[in-house]
Amino acid sequence: MVILSRSLDISKNELARYFTSFLNSTFRLWLAEVRFVASLPVPICTAFSN
């Protein structure tokens, strides 16, 4: 979370408050969900295939 807060130029505490208040989550849970979604296979759209 330190790297993210530095890159966004906000304090770690403010970022933690954002996760708990607006996302109803913690940084670790949010990051785990992002990683999980990124690991899912991309759905194949057959509407544009020949």
Buried (B, 14 or more C-beta within 10 A) or exposed (E): BEEEBEEEEEEEEEBBEBBEEEEEEEBEEBBEEEEEEEEEEEEEEEEEEE
